[in-house]
Amino acid sequence: MSSWNIAVVGASGQVGKALVDLLQFSNLSIDNIGLIGSDNSEGETVRVSGKNLTIENINTVDWSQYHIAFFAVNQSVSQQYARLVAQSGCIVIDASGCFAQEDNIPLVLPRINDSLLADFRNENIIAVANPVVSQALRTVATLTDIRQLLQLHITNLIPASFYGKNGVEQLANQSARLLNGLPAENELFNKQMAFNILPLNNALADEVTIIEEIRKITGDYQLSITIDAMLVPVFYGLTQSLTFTSSTPVNIDFGYDDSFGLEYGVTLMTSDYPTPVTQVKAEQEGLQSIHLADIRYNHGHSEQIKCFSVSDNIRFLGAQILLETAEKLLTEYL
């Protein structure tokens, strides 16, 4: 078994921190974990496997010493640095969406289209799917072949953590101020986030981005997809309501055994339903999964299936998806 040197770019961010935590329990043989950040986080220390590691500035890293670099950062950082890192011989696994629509770079959702990992050799870069896409397609794949999709409608209830630390802090600050009789202060949005619901269509939940990624992964560039997105006053946990039509009948009237959904990291709940609060608590206890419930036929449309799911957008849709991509790559394609 080979030993690997792995860098986490964005190590001080929410997904980066969760990824560092998960790497310590990975089945991979890891020789060294490098923590990489910007000027703002340089010099911070993080406890990793009993050691204090210092975050290094991205501009001073010797990338040739690393085999894999996770980019858990925004698109501007990936745009500036990812290709430079890849050209050094280090394989970049990017979560920013920066390269998702480039023809020469594989867009991978592990457990759905793993075979595309072989294409990393094109540019030494792998793009991983948007969290919204990951949750939707893994949920659908649990119930039917995604290549048989005819129509897909996704309603996303987006938590504050989609906006990183700033989103979480703003929701917390607004909630505290309002509960103490003070007016909410808005920095990220032009309306109050706490105790409110806001329509959402921007770079974090952009309809076009999500639609293009789903079509690329399914291979159906004419697939009918509609997206709704709302920002809800929840800190962590992406909630989705899905309605889809398959070209082949979907039988949901049979008993589900304990193995149902395991192939795609999905847990079926039959006697209860998930919520962002309960799901994120489960993730913190090490139960990484998409929790699926309320599977039913759409009223008046027996060919359409409706369902409801929740997943931790930081530990599962962020860190776990990145880790699964690397594990598959390193064990089967290198």
KABEL-V16756 format. One record per residue. RES is the residue in one letter. PSI is psi as a letter, one per 20 degrees, with the letter a starting at -180 (999 if undefined). BURIAL is I if it has 9 or more other C-alpha atoms within 8 Angstrom, else O. Layout:
res: (RES & RES)
psi: (PSI & PSI)
burial: (BURIAL & BURIAL)
This chain:
res: (M & S & S & W & N & I & A & V & V & G & A & S & G & Q & V & G & K & A & L & V & D & L & L & Q & F & S & N & L & S & I & D & N & I & G & L & I & G & S & D & N & S & E & G & E & T & V & R & V & S & G & K & N & L & T & I & E & N & I & N & T & V & D & W & S & Q & Y & H & I & A & F & F & A & V & N & Q & S & V & S & Q & Q & Y & A & R & L & V & A & Q & S & G & C & I & V & I & D & A & S & G & C & F & A & Q & E & D & N & I & P & L & V & L & P & R & I & N & D & S & L & L & A & D & F & R & N & E & N & I & I & A & V & A & N & P & V & V & S & Q & A & L & R & T & V & A & T & L & T & D & I & R & Q & L & L & Q & L & H & I & T & N & L & I & P & A & S & F & Y & G & K & N & G & V & E & Q & L & A & N & Q & S & A & R & L & L & N & G & L & P & A & E & N & E & L & F & N & K & Q & M & A & F & N & I & L & P & L & N & N & A & L & A & D & E & V & T & I & I & E & E & I & R & K & I & T & G & D & Y & Q & L & S & I & T & I & D & A & M & L & V & P & V & F & Y & G & L & T & Q & S & L & T & F & T & S & S & T & P & V & N & I & D & F & G & Y & D & D & S & F & G & L & E & Y & G & V & T & L & M & T & S & D & Y & P & T & P & V & T & Q & V & K & A & E & Q & E & G & L & Q & S & I & H & L & A & D & I & R & Y & N & H & G & H & S & E & Q & I & K & C & F & S & V & S & D & N & I & R & F & L & G & A & Q & I & L & L & E & T & A & E & K & L & L & T & E & Y & L)
psi: (p & q & q & q & p & p & q & o & p & k & i & i & r & g & g & g & g & h & g & g & g & h & h & i & j & q & i & q & o & p & h & p & p & p & p & p & a & a & h & h & i & p & i & q & q & p & o & o & l & j & q & o & q & p & p & q & p & h & i & j & p & n & i & i & i & q & h & p & o & p & n & m & a & r & h & h & g & g & h & h & h & g & h & g & g & h & i & i & i & p & p & p & o & p & j & h & i & h & j & h & j & p & h & i & p & p & o & p & o & q & i & g & l & h & h & i & h & h & j & h & i & g & j & k & p & p & p & q & q & q & h & g & g & g & g & g & h & h & g & g & h & h & h & r & p & i & i & j & p & h & q & p & p & p & o & p & o & p & r & h & i & i & j & b & h & g & g & g & h & g & g & g & g & g & g & g & g & h & i & j & j & q & q & q & p & p & g & h & q & j & r & p & g & p & k & r & p & p & q & p & n & a & h & h & k & p & g & g & g & g & g & h & g & g & h & g & g & h & j & n & j & j & p & o & p & q & p & q & p & p & p & q & m & p & g & q & o & p & p & p & p & q & p & q & p & q & i & q & q & o & o & j & k & r & q & p & a & i & i & p & i & h & h & j & k & p & p & p & o & h & j & a & q & q & r & h & g & h & g & h & g & h & g & h & j & j & m & p & q & p & p & p & r & l & p & r & q & p & p & i & n & i & i & q & p & q & r & p & q & p & q & o & i & f & h & f & h & f & g & h & g & g & g & h & g & g & g & g & g & h & h & i & j & 999)
burial: (O & O & O & I & I & I & I & I & I & I & I & O & I & I & I & I & I & I & I & I & I & I & O & O & O & O & O & O & O & I & O & O & I & I & I & I & I & I & O & O & I & I & O & O & O & O & O & I & O & O & O & O & I & I & I & I & I & I & O & O & O & O & I & O & O & I & I & I & I & I & I & I & I & O & I & O & I & I & I & O & O & I & I & O & I & I & I & O & I & I & I & I & I & I & I & I & I & I & I & I & I & O & O & O & I & I & I & I & I & I & O & I & I & I & O & I & I & O & O & I & O & O & I & I & I & I & I & I & I & I & I & I & I & I & I & I & I & I & I & I & I & I & O & I & I & I & O & I & I & I & I & I & I & I & I & I & I & I & I & I & I & I & I & I & I & O & I & I & O & I & I & I & I & I & I & O & I & I & O & O & O & O & O & I & O & I & O & O & O & O & O & I & I & I & O & O & I & I & O & O & I & O & O & O & I & I & I & O & I & I & I & I & I & I & I & I & I & O & O & O & O & O & I & O & I & I & I & O & I & I & I & I & I & I & I & I & I & I & I & I & I & I & I & I & I & I & O & O & O & I & O & O & O & O & O & O & O & O & O & I & I & O & O & I & I & I & I & I & I & O & O & O & I & I & I & I & O & O & I & I & O & I & I & O & O & O & O & I & I & I & I & I & I & I & I & O & I & I & O & O & O & O & I & I & I & I & I & I & I & I & I & I & I & I & I & I & I & I & I & I & I & I & I & I & I & I & I & I & I & O & O & O & O & O)
